Amino acid sequence: MTTWRAEVLFFDFDGTLIDSKIDIATSVNLTLRDLGLALRSREEIFSFVGDGVKRLLRLSVGEENFDQYEKALEIFRKHYLEHCVETTRFYPGIWEVLHHYQDRRKAIVTNKSLEYTLSIVDGLHAQDLFHHVEAPRDTMELKPEPVMLLRALEGLGVDPSDTVMIGDSTNDVRAAQAAGIRACAVGYGYGNREKVAALRPDFYCENPKDLLGLF
């Protein structure tokens, strides 16, 4: 337990609130198939997740096929919008966390595109759980840059000292620290635990249930 109270909770999306890896991998391989390119293993695609869809597709297509990159983005969009809530779900315990903090304002701050994020939030019937959704407007805003966090603070009219950023990756912790926000790292997502721990976040949770009552 802590004596500090967070008035606002910022959540990363993929790897923190939702387990979306399989739907992402399925959509990537459907894209590669349509382009006549070699498919990739799920594990390889999982390793590409976290820095936005453009990097995901660039790595998946491969530098040797870079001339197909723009087409890949277009094809992926179609497949992912069709499959983005096929297996994607909140991690076990997250629904309870969101309701536990129902008296606080909550925002999603993600490197995922706004279109995909809103589609998944709608598909999971979670529209009423969040007061704000912040996504990158261009690649220069991707976490670990603090731009989106600062914009969310401004949009909600809150102070960094009243806010915590909860995420699974070094991108989340670095962005929080750059924005003057407390950082809570989670160990159940896609991030590298050792690299995250080395950044010394203010809080660390191994499981979603550890978030209950923490702030």
C-alpha positions in Angstrom: 0.0 0.0 0.0 1.1 3.6 -0.6 0.1 6.9 1.0 0.3 8.6 -2.5 -3.0 8.7 -4.4 -3.0 8.8 -8.2 -5.9 10.9 -9.4 -5.2 9.8 -13.0 -4.0 6.5 -14.4 -2.4 6.3 -17.8 -2.3 2.8 -19.3 -0.2 1.5 -22.2 -2.4 -0.8 -24.3 -0.7 -3.8 -26.0 1.1 -5.9 -23.3 -0.4 -3.9 -20.4 -4.2 -3.9 -20.8 -4.6 -6.3 -23.7 -2.9 -9.5 -25.0 -3.1 -8.8 -28.7 -0.1 -10.7 -30.0 -1.9 -13.5 -31.8 -4.2 -11.2 -33.8 -1.3 -9.0 -34.8 0.7 -12.0 -35.9 -2.2 -13.4 -37.9 -2.7 -10.1 -39.7 1.0 -9.7 -40.5 1.1 -13.2 -42.0 -2.0 -12.6 -44.0 -0.4 -9.4 -45.3 2.8 -11.3 -46.2 0.8 -14.0 -47.9 -1.0 -11.4 -50.0 2.3 -9.9 -51.1 3.7 -13.3 -51.9 6.4 -13.0 -49.2 7.6 -15.7 -46.8 5.6 -16.0 -43.6 7.2 -15.4 -40.2 6.9 -17.3 -37.0 4.6 -15.8 -34.3 7.6 -15.4 -32.0 9.5 -13.4 -34.5 6.5 -11.1 -35.1 5.9 -10.8 -31.4 9.5 -9.4 -31.1 8.6 -6.6 -33.6 5.6 -5.3 -31.5 5.8 -2.2 -29.4 7.1 0.6 -31.5 4.1 1.3 -33.8 2.7 -0.4 -36.8 5.2 1.2 -39.3 8.1 -0.4 -37.6 6.2 -3.7 -37.2 5.5 -3.8 -41.0 9.0 -2.6 -42.0 10.6 -5.4 -40.0 8.0 -8.0 -41.1 8.4 -7.2 -44.8 12.2 -7.0 -44.5 14.6 -4.5 -45.9 15.1 -6.6 -49.0 11.4 -6.1 -49.8 11.2 -2.5 -48.8 9.5 -1.6 -52.1 6.5 -3.4 -50.9 6.3 -1.6 -47.5 3.7 1.0 -48.4 1.5 -1.7 -50.0 2.0 -3.8 -46.9 0.6 -1.0 -44.6 -2.5 -0.8 -46.7 -3.1 -4.5 -46.8 -2.4 -4.9 -43.1 -4.9 -2.3 -42.2 -7.7 -4.3 -43.9 -6.7 -7.6 -42.2 -6.1 -6.1 -38.8 -9.4 -4.2 -38.6 -11.0 -7.5 -39.5 -9.1 -9.6 -37.0 -8.2 -7.2 -34.2 -10.6 -8.6 -31.6 -10.6 -12.2 -32.8 -8.5 -13.4 -29.8 -7.5 -10.1 -28.2 -8.8 -9.8 -24.7 -8.0 -7.9 -21.5 -5.4 -9.7 -19.4 -7.0 -11.7 -16.6 -7.6 -9.3 -13.8 -7.5 -6.1 -15.8 -11.3 -5.7 -15.9 -11.3 -5.8 -12.1 -8.4 -3.2 -12.0 -10.3 -0.8 -14.2 -13.5 -1.1 -12.1 -11.5 -0.9 -8.8 -10.3 2.5 -10.0 -13.7 3.7 -11.2 -13.5 6.8 -9.1 -10.2 7.9 -10.9 -9.8 9.2 -14.4 -8.2 6.7 -16.7 -6.5 7.1 -20.1 -4.9 4.9 -22.7 -1.6 6.2 -24.0 -0.4 3.9 -26.8 2.0 3.6 -29.7 -0.8 1.8 -31.5 -2.7 3.9 -34.1 -5.9 5.5 -32.9 -8.0 3.7 -35.5 -6.9 0.3 -34.2 -7.1 1.2 -30.6 -10.6 2.5 -30.8 -11.7 -0.5 -32.8 -10.4 -2.8 -30.0 -11.9 -0.7 -27.2 -15.2 -0.8 -28.9 -14.9 -4.6 -29.6 -14.2 -5.2 -25.9 -17.2 -3.0 -24.9 -14.8 -0.8 -22.8 -15.7 2.6 -24.1 -17.1 3.8 -20.8 -14.0 2.8 -18.8 -11.7 5.4 -20.3 -11.8 9.2 -20.2 -9.2 9.8 -22.9 -7.3 7.9 -25.6 -4.0 9.2 -26.8 -2.3 7.8 -29.9 0.6 9.0 -32.0 -0.1 11.6 -34.7 3.2 10.8 -36.4 6.2 8.6 -35.7 8.1 11.4 -33.9 5.6 11.1 -31.1 6.1 7.4 -30.3 7.0 6.6 -26.7 9.6 6.9 -25.2 9.0 10.5 -26.4 6.8 12.1 -23.7 4.7 14.1 -26.2 1.6 11.9 -26.0 1.7 11.8 -22.2 2.0 15.6 -22.0 -0.9 16.0 -24.4 -3.0 13.7 -22.4 -2.2 15.7 -19.2 -3.2 18.9 -21.0 -6.4 17.3 -22.4 -7.5 16.1 -19.0 -6.3 19.2 -17.2 -4.2 17.4 -14.6 -0.8 17.7 -13.0 2.0 15.2 -13.6 2.4 14.8 -9.9 -1.1 13.4 -9.6 -0.6 10.9 -12.5 0.9 7.4 -12.9 1.9 5.7 -16.2 1.4 1.9 -16.2 3.2 -0.1 -18.9 5.2 -3.1 -19.7 8.1 -1.7 -21.6 11.1 0.6 -21.3 9.3 3.0 -23.7 6.6 3.5 -21.1 8.9 4.0 -18.2 11.2 6.4 -20.1 8.2 8.4 -21.4 6.8 8.7 -17.9 10.1 9.8 -16.5 10.6 12.4 -19.2 7.1 13.8 -18.6 7.6 14.0 -14.8 5.0 11.3 -14.1 5.4 8.3 -11.8 6.1 5.1 -13.6 4.6 1.7 -12.8 6.1 -1.3 -14.7 4.3 -4.6 -15.2 6.0 -7.9 -15.6 3.3 -9.9 -17.4 3.4 -8.1 -20.8 5.8 -8.0 -23.8 8.6 -6.0 -22.3 12.1 -7.1 -21.3 11.9 -7.3 -17.5 15.6 -6.7 -16.9 15.8 -3.6 -19.1 12.6 -2.3 -17.5 13.9 -2.9 -13.9 17.2 -1.2 -14.8 15.2 2.1 -15.3 14.0 1.9 -11.6 10.3 2.6 -12.1 8.5 3.9 -9.0 6.3 0.8 -8.9 6.5 -2.7 -10.2 3.7 -5.3 -10.5 4.1 -8.9 -11.5 0.4 -9.5 -12.0 -2.6 -7.3 -12.8 -4.0 -8.0 -9.3 -1.0 -6.3 -7.8 -2.3 -3.0 -9.2 -5.3 -3.2 -6.9 -5.1 -0.6 -4.2 -1.5 0.3 -5.2 -2.3 4.0 -5.9 
